[in-house]
């Protein structure tokens, strides 16, 4: 039987739409959808037995359950959050009005040194096994060595350094490393930059996840030593991110108890910033801060080669506790559609990294600070 070209085209169009991949579909409007709060391969395999994916774009994956939520294993249930379709967005940042680059900001961002950034990344990666669980095994674990390395780097830059210990382990203490520099005027608002230093625990691995982000925190701190600021500067390398963000939750709790959290004007998180081939950066936040994320995206277009995409809602990294506390915060992370193939694997090594891309993310986050604070170059 002969089929006309027009009818054949219609059939082809129908099949293309009907069989489109789930990531291209909008979130379902009816029934309960749950956001996956982990994309660890082992968790994904377990939850797939009790769910169907209804939306999957970049880091955002929504599922519908085939069993009652109350019937799930508590460990699985803890990694699900109900969401409404209105909370979900994944796509390019709004373009808005294109502005000319500020020469002062260009001068600031030009100070980012990719070789130093790589050096910090290597120093953290090569400490051994950095999972927080290693603190149960030894007082000289890779996790402890990473804390020591980072604390030493901050001290060498002239920052006041605190080990913010929040959990006793069998052989050591689990701590965040926090570096601070006060503004000249007392009572100033603060800017907080965070990135976790722990890994899932493979030997001398976790280079992208997340030695790169912790190194980005160090490099931002180094560049800003050349400037005075009308905001306090707080740099946090968090521990325990791979264990339900224990370090960043402890940091928020500690800062809230001391009254310091009330002075945090906004925060920046860096996690997995060094593997990419398409030039896209994801800026992840929650819906109430979407305009702020679009503004960050506009700076990416002016001061970097990055293509900014917005991802909502937030999950699974150290920006989440700050967002839950009402602090405007975003995550800067590599594009999840092109993220490292060695995610949570032993092959997440230094030789796989793209440091030009990581350097651009650091430049973007410095431009954001310059856009929110008054920075004054210090005399040599």
KEVO-694834 format. One record per residue (C-alpha): residue number from 0; residue in three letters; x, z, y. Coordinates in Angstrom, 3 decimals, m for minus. Layout:
+-----+--------+----------+----------+----------+
: num : residu :       c1 :       c3 :       c2 :
+-----+--------+----------+----------+----------+
: NUM :    ALA :        X :        Z :        Y :
...
+-----+--------+----------+----------+----------+
END
This chain:
+-----+--------+----------+----------+----------+
: num : residu :       c1 :       c3 :       c2 :
+-----+--------+----------+----------+----------+
:   0 :    UNK :    0.000 :    0.000 :    0.000 :
:   1 :    UNK :    1.304 :   m0.991 :    3.420 :
:   2 :    UNK :    1.252 :    1.652 :    6.201 :
:   3 :    UNK :    1.271 :    0.592 :    9.834 :
:   4 :    UNK :    4.258 :    1.591 :   11.994 :
:   5 :    UNK :    1.967 :    3.611 :   14.302 :
:   6 :    UNK :    0.425 :    5.563 :   11.412 :
:   7 :    UNK :    3.877 :    6.124 :    9.883 :
:   8 :    UNK :    5.144 :    7.539 :   13.190 :
:   9 :    UNK :    2.185 :    9.918 :   13.372 :
:  10 :    UNK :    2.836 :   11.137 :    9.829 :
:  11 :    UNK :    6.512 :   11.659 :   10.688 :
:  12 :    UNK :    5.609 :   13.633 :   13.817 :
:  13 :    UNK :    3.170 :   15.792 :   11.847 :
:  14 :    UNK :    5.757 :   16.609 :    9.190 :
:  15 :    UNK :    8.405 :   17.393 :   11.782 :
:  16 :    UNK :    6.105 :   19.891 :   13.480 :
:  17 :    UNK :    4.746 :   21.365 :   10.276 :
:  18 :    UNK :    8.154 :   21.877 :    8.766 :
:  19 :    UNK :    9.932 :   22.989 :   11.951 :
:  20 :    UNK :   12.272 :   25.901 :   11.324 :
:  21 :    UNK :   10.861 :   29.334 :   11.981 :
:  22 :    UNK :   13.294 :   29.973 :   14.818 :
:  23 :    UNK :   11.524 :   27.298 :   16.901 :
:  24 :    UNK :    8.120 :   28.939 :   16.592 :
:  25 :    UNK :    6.678 :   31.384 :   19.107 :
:  26 :    UNK :    6.073 :   34.981 :   18.006 :
:  27 :    UNK :    2.781 :   35.412 :   16.202 :
:  28 :    UNK :    0.040 :   36.652 :   18.520 :
:  29 :    UNK :   m1.976 :   38.598 :   15.964 :
:  30 :    UNK :   m1.031 :   41.370 :   13.570 :
:  31 :    UNK :    1.933 :   43.700 :   13.793 :
:  32 :    UNK :    5.322 :   42.079 :   14.212 :
:  33 :    UNK :    8.494 :   44.110 :   13.778 :
:  34 :    UNK :   11.842 :   43.523 :   15.418 :
:  35 :    UNK :   14.792 :   43.847 :   13.036 :
:  36 :    UNK :   17.228 :   46.378 :   14.498 :
:  37 :    UNK :   20.065 :   45.214 :   12.274 :
:  38 :    UNK :   21.369 :   41.905 :   11.054 :
:  39 :    UNK :   23.767 :   43.369 :    8.554 :
:  40 :    UNK :   23.606 :   41.061 :    5.509 :
:  41 :    UNK :   22.823 :   43.895 :    3.079 :
:  42 :    UNK :   19.882 :   45.063 :    5.198 :
:  43 :    UNK :   18.540 :   41.521 :    5.600 :
:  44 :    UNK :   18.548 :   41.048 :    1.843 :
:  45 :    UNK :   16.666 :   44.300 :    1.261 :
:  46 :    UNK :   14.010 :   43.794 :    3.949 :
:  47 :    UNK :   13.339 :   40.200 :    2.828 :
:  48 :    UNK :   11.696 :   41.555 :   m0.312 :
:  49 :    UNK :    8.970 :   43.195 :    1.818 :
:  50 :    UNK :    8.567 :   40.821 :    4.767 :
:  51 :    UNK :    8.201 :   37.297 :    6.076 :
:  52 :    UNK :   10.114 :   36.040 :    9.094 :
:  53 :    UNK :    7.753 :   34.847 :   11.841 :
:  54 :    UNK :   10.269 :   34.329 :   14.683 :
:  55 :    UNK :   14.038 :   33.894 :   14.583 :
:  56 :    UNK :   15.935 :   32.780 :   17.649 :
:  57 :    UNK :   19.512 :   33.866 :   18.088 :
:  58 :    UNK :   19.720 :   37.689 :   17.741 :
:  59 :    UNK :   15.944 :   38.173 :   17.814 :
:  60 :    UNK :   14.233 :   38.188 :   14.434 :
:  61 :    UNK :   10.634 :   39.293 :   13.980 :
:  62 :    UNK :    8.977 :   39.859 :   10.638 :
:  63 :    UNK :    5.538 :   40.654 :    9.292 :
:  64 :    UNK :    5.429 :   43.121 :    6.452 :
:  65 :    UNK :    3.874 :   42.389 :    3.069 :
:  66 :    UNK :    3.512 :   46.134 :    2.403 :
:  67 :    UNK :    2.262 :   48.972 :    4.641 :
:  68 :    UNK :    4.933 :   50.223 :    7.033 :
:  69 :    UNK :    4.390 :   53.759 :    5.739 :
:  70 :    UNK :    5.292 :   52.548 :    2.256 :
:  71 :    UNK :    8.776 :   51.342 :    3.210 :
:  72 :    UNK :   11.914 :   53.219 :    2.282 :
:  73 :    UNK :   12.725 :   55.405 :    5.339 :
:  74 :    UNK :   16.154 :   53.783 :    5.685 :
:  75 :    UNK :   14.533 :   50.364 :    6.006 :
:  76 :    UNK :   11.741 :   51.608 :    8.261 :
:  77 :    UNK :   14.290 :   53.112 :   10.646 :
:  78 :    UNK :   15.628 :   49.607 :   11.337 :
:  79 :    UNK :   12.268 :   48.137 :   12.370 :
:  80 :    UNK :   10.450 :   48.407 :   15.701 :
:  81 :    UNK :    6.978 :   47.057 :   16.457 :
:  82 :    UNK :    6.965 :   44.562 :   19.324 :
:  83 :    UNK :    4.403 :   42.558 :   21.254 :
:  84 :    UNK :    4.839 :   38.826 :   21.942 :
:  85 :    UNK :    5.165 :   39.543 :   25.668 :
:  86 :    UNK :    8.433 :   41.423 :   25.088 :
:  87 :    UNK :   10.163 :   38.463 :   23.484 :
:  88 :    UNK :   12.203 :   35.782 :   25.231 :
:  89 :    UNK :   15.206 :   33.723 :   24.177 :
:  90 :    UNK :   16.453 :   30.869 :   26.297 :
:  91 :    UNK :   18.542 :   29.771 :   29.266 :
:  92 :    UNK :   18.662 :   32.087 :   32.274 :
:  93 :    UNK :   16.591 :   31.003 :   35.266 :
:  94 :    UNK :   18.702 :   28.801 :   37.509 :
:  95 :    UNK :   17.428 :   30.002 :   40.879 :
:  96 :    UNK :   19.299 :   29.193 :   44.069 :
:  97 :    UNK :   22.870 :   28.067 :   43.452 :
:  98 :    UNK :   25.243 :   29.920 :   45.772 :
:  99 :    UNK :   28.831 :   29.171 :   46.707 :
: 100 :    UNK :   31.551 :   31.287 :   45.170 :
: 101 :    UNK :   32.781 :   34.231 :   47.239 :
: 102 :    UNK :   36.567 :   33.957 :   47.707 :
: 103 :    UNK :   36.943 :   37.723 :   47.336 :
: 104 :    UNK :   35.162 :   37.640 :   43.977 :
: 105 :    UNK :   37.275 :   34.681 :   42.869 :
: 106 :    UNK :   40.364 :   36.717 :   43.743 :
: 107 :    UNK :   39.034 :   39.626 :   41.672 :
: 108 :    UNK :   38.190 :   37.508 :   38.631 :
: 109 :    UNK :   41.532 :   35.676 :   38.810 :
: 110 :    UNK :   43.256 :   38.933 :   37.893 :
: 111 :    UNK :   41.875 :   38.810 :   34.330 :
: 112 :    UNK :   44.832 :   38.204 :   32.027 :
: 113 :    UNK :   43.960 :   36.676 :   28.667 :
: 114 :    UNK :   47.305 :   37.734 :   27.168 :
: 115 :    UNK :   46.715 :   41.365 :   28.107 :
: 116 :    UNK :   43.172 :   41.121 :   26.756 :
: 117 :    UNK :   44.562 :   39.809 :   23.479 :
: 118 :    UNK :   47.173 :   42.563 :   23.490 :
: 119 :    UNK :   44.518 :   45.265 :   23.833 :
: 120 :    UNK :   42.470 :   43.602 :   21.095 :
: 121 :    UNK :   45.470 :   43.531 :   18.785 :
: 122 :    UNK :   46.381 :   47.148 :   19.552 :
: 123 :    UNK :   42.903 :   48.302 :   18.530 :
: 124 :    UNK :   42.513 :   45.980 :   15.538 :
: 125 :    UNK :   45.820 :   46.905 :   13.942 :
: 126 :    UNK :   45.105 :   50.640 :   13.725 :
: 127 :    UNK :   43.768 :   50.201 :   10.173 :
: 128 :    UNK :   40.255 :   51.095 :    9.074 :
: 129 :    UNK :   38.231 :   52.051 :   12.166 :
: 130 :    UNK :   34.889 :   53.110 :   10.713 :
: 131 :    UNK :   33.796 :   56.567 :   11.844 :
: 132 :    UNK :   33.535 :   57.562 :    8.183 :
: 133 :    UNK :   37.336 :   57.425 :    7.979 :
: 134 :    UNK :   37.344 :   60.642 :   10.042 :
: 135 :    UNK :   36.112 :   62.371 :    6.874 :
: 136 :    UNK :   39.164 :   61.193 :    4.954 :
: 137 :    UNK :   42.108 :   61.819 :    7.258 :
: 138 :    UNK :   43.181 :   63.271 :   10.597 :
: 139 :    UNK :   45.390 :   60.181 :   10.960 :
: 140 :    UNK :   42.706 :   57.569 :   10.265 :
: 141 :    UNK :   42.475 :   54.162 :   11.878 :
: 142 :    UNK :   39.543 :   55.455 :   13.895 :
: 143 :    UNK :   41.661 :   58.300 :   15.282 :
: 144 :    UNK :   44.577 :   55.953 :   15.978 :
: 145 :    UNK :   42.243 :   53.652 :   17.906 :
: 146 :    UNK :   40.995 :   56.605 :   19.988 :
: 147 :    UNK :   44.610 :   57.579 :   20.708 :
: 148 :    UNK :   45.587 :   54.024 :   21.648 :
: 149 :    UNK :   42.661 :   53.616 :   24.054 :
: 150 :    UNK :   43.092 :   57.046 :   25.641 :
: 151 :    UNK :   46.788 :   56.280 :   26.212 :
: 152 :    UNK :   45.979 :   52.929 :   27.829 :
: 153 :    UNK :   43.494 :   54.529 :   30.237 :
: 154 :    UNK :   45.969 :   57.289 :   31.128 :
: 155 :    UNK :   48.695 :   54.737 :   31.821 :
: 156 :    UNK :   46.310 :   53.096 :   34.305 :
: 157 :    UNK :   45.826 :   56.403 :   36.120 :
: 158 :    UNK :   42.285 :   57.240 :   35.020 :
: 159 :    UNK :   41.023 :   60.729 :   34.234 :
: 160 :    UNK :   40.410 :   60.624 :   30.481 :
: 161 :    UNK :   38.013 :   62.715 :   28.375 :
: 162 :    UNK :   37.547 :   62.773 :   24.632 :
: 163 :    UNK :   33.804 :   63.205 :   24.438 :
: 164 :    UNK :   33.570 :   64.726 :   20.955 :
: 165 :    UNK :   30.082 :   65.050 :   19.533 :
: 166 :    UNK :   30.389 :   65.427 :   15.763 :
: 167 :    UNK :   32.624 :   67.385 :   13.421 :
: 168 :    UNK :   33.856 :   65.315 :   10.496 :
: 169 :    UNK :   35.576 :   66.666 :    7.390 :
: 170 :    UNK :   39.096 :   65.916 :    8.620 :
: 171 :    UNK :   38.678 :   65.208 :   12.326 :
: 172 :    UNK :   36.195 :   64.957 :   15.203 :
: 173 :    UNK :   34.107 :   61.898 :   16.070 :
: 174 :    UNK :   34.580 :   61.211 :   19.780 :
: 175 :    UNK :   33.995 :   58.676 :   22.505 :
: 176 :    UNK :   36.861 :   58.007 :   24.905 :
: 177 :    UNK :   35.676 :   58.163 :   28.535 :
: 178 :    UNK :   37.754 :   57.215 :   31.597 :
: 179 :    UNK :   36.630 :   57.967 :   35.151 :
: 180 :    UNK :   37.653 :   57.280 :   38.713 :
: 181 :    UNK :   35.760 :   58.832 :   41.580 :
: 182 :    UNK :   34.715 :   57.027 :   44.734 :
: 183 :    UNK :   36.105 :   58.349 :   48.009 :
: 184 :    UNK :   32.755 :   59.765 :   49.073 :
: 185 :    UNK :   31.260 :   62.609 :   47.009 :
: 186 :    UNK :   27.912 :   62.119 :   45.294 :
: 187 :    UNK :   28.301 :   58.355 :   44.949 :
: 188 :    UNK :   26.317 :   56.397 :   42.399 :
: 189 :    UNK :   28.269 :   55.210 :   39.378 :
: 190 :    UNK :   28.834 :   52.013 :   37.426 :
: 191 :    UNK :   29.287 :   52.422 :   33.678 :
: 192 :    UNK :   30.983 :   49.922 :   31.364 :
: 193 :    UNK :   30.807 :   50.486 :   27.605 :
: 194 :    UNK :   31.999 :   48.825 :   24.408 :
: 195 :    UNK :   32.367 :   50.362 :   20.964 :
: 196 :    UNK :   35.763 :   50.820 :   19.347 :
: 197 :    UNK :   34.723 :   51.494 :   15.743 :
: 198 :    UNK :   34.258 :   48.848 :   13.040 :
: 199 :    UNK :   32.633 :   48.645 :    9.628 :
: 200 :    UNK :   35.943 :   49.709 :    8.118 :
: 201 :    UNK :   37.943 :   46.791 :    6.723 :
: 202 :    UNK :   41.708 :   47.169 :    7.035 :
: 203 :    UNK :   43.106 :   45.773 :   10.310 :
: 204 :    UNK :   39.887 :   43.810 :   10.848 :
: 205 :    UNK :   36.901 :   44.065 :   13.184 :
: 206 :    UNK :   38.829 :   42.039 :   15.773 :
: 207 :    UNK :   35.695 :   40.441 :   17.213 :
: 208 :    UNK :   33.361 :   43.313 :   16.245 :
: 209 :    UNK :   34.378 :   45.097 :   18.288 :
: 210 :    UNK :   38.010 :   45.404 :   19.189 :
: 211 :    UNK :   37.285 :   42.526 :   21.580 :
: 212 :    UNK :   34.590 :   44.413 :   23.490 :
: 213 :    UNK :   36.622 :   47.625 :   23.689 :
: 214 :    UNK :   39.571 :   45.537 :   24.908 :
: 215 :    UNK :   37.264 :   44.021 :   27.523 :
: 216 :    UNK :   36.514 :   47.541 :   28.786 :
: 217 :    UNK :   40.259 :   48.214 :   29.076 :
: 218 :    UNK :   40.925 :   44.923 :   30.867 :
: 219 :    UNK :   38.122 :   45.538 :   33.378 :
: 220 :    UNK :   39.514 :   49.021 :   34.008 :
: 221 :    UNK :   43.005 :   47.587 :   34.527 :
: 222 :    UNK :   41.857 :   44.950 :   37.038 :
: 223 :    UNK :   39.841 :   47.513 :   39.000 :
: 224 :    UNK :   42.868 :   49.777 :   39.473 :
: 225 :    UNK :   43.769 :   47.373 :   42.292 :
: 226 :    UNK :   40.543 :   48.189 :   44.167 :
: 227 :    UNK :   38.767 :   51.137 :   45.709 :
: 228 :    UNK :   35.025 :   51.292 :   45.131 :
: 229 :    UNK :   32.049 :   52.884 :   46.843 :
: 230 :    UNK :   30.759 :   53.707 :   43.330 :
: 231 :    UNK :   32.285 :   56.010 :   40.753 :
: 232 :    UNK :   33.650 :   53.981 :   37.852 :
: 233 :    UNK :   32.997 :   55.166 :   34.286 :
: 234 :    UNK :   34.487 :   53.357 :   31.293 :
: 235 :    UNK :   33.339 :   54.329 :   27.803 :
: 236 :    UNK :   34.726 :   53.174 :   24.473 :
: 237 :    UNK :   32.030 :   54.457 :   22.162 :
: 238 :    UNK :   32.424 :   55.572 :   18.581 :
: 239 :    UNK :   29.892 :   55.308 :   15.769 :
: 240 :    UNK :   28.117 :   52.177 :   16.977 :
: 241 :    UNK :   28.109 :   50.857 :   13.430 :
: 242 :    UNK :   26.318 :   54.059 :   12.420 :
: 243 :    UNK :   23.117 :   53.844 :   14.520 :
: 244 :    UNK :   24.929 :   54.004 :   17.905 :
: 245 :    UNK :   25.718 :   57.704 :   17.453 :
: 246 :    UNK :   28.417 :   57.662 :   20.121 :
: 247 :    UNK :   26.392 :   56.027 :   22.880 :
: 248 :    UNK :   23.369 :   58.225 :   22.140 :
: 249 :    UNK :   25.661 :   61.260 :   22.352 :
: 250 :    UNK :   27.099 :   59.941 :   25.626 :
: 251 :    UNK :   23.649 :   59.564 :   27.182 :
: 252 :    UNK :   22.647 :   63.031 :   25.978 :
: 253 :    UNK :   25.818 :   64.616 :   27.377 :
: 254 :    UNK :   25.509 :   62.825 :   30.720 :
: 255 :    UNK :   21.833 :   63.743 :   31.015 :
: 256 :    UNK :   22.587 :   67.424 :   30.371 :
: 257 :    UNK :   25.317 :   67.453 :   33.036 :
: 258 :    UNK :   23.248 :   65.539 :   35.603 :
: 259 :    UNK :   25.707 :   62.635 :   35.590 :
: 260 :    UNK :   23.214 :   60.185 :   34.080 :
: 261 :    UNK :   20.989 :   60.418 :   37.161 :
: 262 :    UNK :   23.814 :   58.913 :   39.212 :
: 263 :    UNK :   24.354 :   55.898 :   36.908 :
: 264 :    UNK :   23.018 :   52.964 :   38.910 :
: 265 :    UNK :   23.450 :   50.475 :   36.074 :
: 266 :    UNK :   25.550 :   49.783 :   33.014 :
: 267 :    UNK :   27.237 :   46.894 :   31.199 :
: 268 :    UNK :   27.862 :   46.633 :   27.445 :
: 269 :    UNK :   30.363 :   44.322 :   25.744 :
: 270 :    UNK :   30.050 :   43.740 :   22.011 :
: 271 :    UNK :   31.523 :   40.779 :   20.093 :
: 272 :    UNK :   32.854 :   38.763 :   23.008 :
: 273 :    UNK :   35.599 :   36.693 :   21.391 :
: 274 :    UNK :   34.142 :   34.118 :   18.968 :
: 275 :    UNK :   32.363 :   31.049 :   20.254 :
: 276 :    UNK :   32.387 :   27.248 :   20.250 :
: 277 :    UNK :   29.411 :   26.283 :   22.428 :
: 278 :    UNK :   30.213 :   28.206 :   25.640 :
: 279 :    UNK :   26.940 :   30.154 :   25.625 :
: 280 :    UNK :   26.841 :   33.849 :   26.471 :
: 281 :    UNK :   23.815 :   35.938 :   25.600 :
: 282 :    UNK :   22.684 :   38.478 :   28.176 :
: 283 :    UNK :   20.431 :   40.873 :   26.311 :
: 284 :    UNK :   18.133 :   43.423 :   27.913 :
: 285 :    UNK :   14.481 :   44.489 :   27.979 :
: 286 :    UNK :   11.627 :   42.799 :   29.811 :
: 287 :    UNK :   11.587 :   45.241 :   32.743 :
: 288 :    UNK :   15.119 :   44.170 :   33.658 :
: 289 :    UNK :   14.712 :   40.425 :   33.109 :
: 290 :    UNK :   15.198 :   39.625 :   36.822 :
: 291 :    UNK :   18.481 :   41.536 :   36.756 :
: 292 :    UNK :   19.564 :   39.545 :   33.691 :
: 293 :    UNK :   18.722 :   36.256 :   35.428 :
: 294 :    UNK :   20.866 :   37.364 :   38.387 :
: 295 :    UNK :   23.754 :   38.063 :   36.019 :
: 296 :    UNK :   23.196 :   34.593 :   34.585 :
: 297 :    UNK :   23.418 :   33.071 :   38.050 :
: 298 :    UNK :   26.853 :   34.664 :   38.514 :
: 299 :    UNK :   27.984 :   33.246 :   35.177 :
: 300 :    UNK :   27.313 :   29.748 :   36.486 :
: 301 :    UNK :   29.296 :   30.383 :   39.689 :
: 302 :    UNK :   32.328 :   32.309 :   38.430 :
: 303 :    UNK :   32.795 :   31.156 :   34.824 :
: 304 :    UNK :   32.346 :   28.207 :   32.498 :
: 305 :    UNK :   29.762 :   30.161 :   30.501 :
: 306 :    UNK :   26.223 :   28.939 :   29.904 :
: 307 :    UNK :   23.974 :   32.012 :   30.255 :
: 308 :    UNK :   21.061 :   32.643 :   27.897 :
: 309 :    UNK :   18.694 :   35.616 :   28.152 :
: 310 :    UNK :   17.706 :   37.502 :   24.991 :
: 311 :    UNK :   14.913 :   40.108 :   24.858 :
: 312 :    UNK :   14.135 :   42.701 :   23.610 :
: 313 :    UNK :   17.327 :   44.715 :   23.212 :
: 314 :    UNK :   18.484 :   46.161 :   19.929 :
: 315 :    UNK :   21.464 :   47.201 :   17.856 :
: 316 :    UNK :   24.247 :   47.995 :   20.317 :
: 317 :    UNK :   25.353 :   50.528 :   22.919 :
: 318 :    UNK :   23.132 :   49.238 :   25.730 :
: 319 :    UNK :   20.031 :   50.484 :   23.881 :
: 320 :    UNK :   20.403 :   54.254 :   24.580 :
: 321 :    UNK :   20.903 :   53.538 :   28.295 :
: 322 :    UNK :   17.879 :   51.224 :   28.423 :
: 323 :    UNK :   15.802 :   53.893 :   26.688 :
: 324 :    UNK :   16.937 :   56.326 :   29.404 :
: 325 :    UNK :   15.696 :   53.917 :   32.101 :
: 326 :    UNK :   19.119 :   52.688 :   33.228 :
: 327 :    UNK :   19.299 :   48.948 :   34.085 :
: 328 :    UNK :   21.677 :   47.721 :   31.391 :
: 329 :    UNK :   22.555 :   44.483 :   29.671 :
: 330 :    UNK :   24.609 :   43.444 :   26.687 :
: 331 :    UNK :   27.096 :   40.606 :   27.029 :
: 332 :    UNK :   27.662 :   39.081 :   23.596 :
: 333 :    UNK :   28.638 :   35.791 :   21.986 :
: 334 :    UNK :   25.837 :   33.334 :   21.270 :
: 335 :    UNK :   24.269 :   34.478 :   18.012 :
: 336 :    UNK :   23.450 :   30.932 :   16.957 :
: 337 :    UNK :   27.228 :   30.389 :   16.890 :
: 338 :    UNK :   28.538 :   33.894 :   16.174 :
: 339 :    UNK :   31.556 :   34.641 :   14.025 :
: 340 :    UNK :   31.083 :   33.663 :   10.375 :
: 341 :    UNK :   33.137 :   36.775 :    9.535 :
: 342 :    UNK :   30.579 :   39.217 :   10.939 :
: 343 :    UNK :   31.048 :   42.572 :    9.139 :
: 344 :    UNK :   33.572 :   40.999 :    6.776 :
: 345 :    UNK :   37.265 :   41.535 :    6.096 :
: 346 :    UNK :   38.052 :   38.093 :    7.580 :
: 347 :    UNK :   37.173 :   39.244 :   11.123 :
: 348 :    UNK :   40.824 :   38.932 :   12.111 :
: 349 :    UNK :   42.798 :   38.289 :   15.301 :
: 350 :    UNK :   43.635 :   34.668 :   14.460 :
: 351 :    UNK :   39.957 :   33.682 :   14.587 :
: 352 :    UNK :   39.402 :   34.717 :   18.218 :
: 353 :    UNK :   38.677 :   32.559 :   21.278 :
: 354 :    UNK :   40.338 :   34.500 :   24.108 :
: 355 :    UNK :   39.510 :   32.009 :   26.881 :
: 356 :    UNK :   35.850 :   32.642 :   26.109 :
: 357 :    UNK :   36.379 :   36.425 :   26.008 :
: 358 :    UNK :   38.261 :   36.271 :   29.322 :
: 359 :    UNK :   35.317 :   34.490 :   30.928 :
: 360 :    UNK :   32.962 :   37.256 :   29.785 :
: 361 :    UNK :   35.268 :   39.839 :   31.374 :
: 362 :    UNK :   35.335 :   37.747 :   34.569 :
: 363 :    UNK :   31.541 :   37.630 :   34.610 :
: 364 :    UNK :   31.228 :   41.391 :   34.254 :
: 365 :    UNK :   33.741 :   41.952 :   37.054 :
: 366 :    UNK :   31.744 :   39.567 :   39.261 :
: 367 :    UNK :   28.648 :   41.640 :   38.478 :
: 368 :    UNK :   30.439 :   44.805 :   39.606 :
: 369 :    UNK :   31.539 :   43.043 :   42.790 :
: 370 :    UNK :   27.944 :   42.025 :   43.395 :
: 371 :    UNK :   26.682 :   45.596 :   43.065 :
: 372 :    UNK :   29.499 :   47.631 :   44.625 :
: 373 :    UNK :   31.753 :   47.382 :   47.661 :
: 374 :    UNK :   35.249 :   46.787 :   46.346 :
: 375 :    UNK :   38.227 :   46.978 :   48.687 :
: 376 :    UNK :   41.652 :   45.677 :   47.622 :
: 377 :    UNK :   44.321 :   48.377 :   47.669 :
: 378 :    UNK :   47.562 :   47.674 :   49.495 :
: 379 :    UNK :   50.462 :   46.910 :   47.120 :
+-----+--------+----------+----------+----------+
END
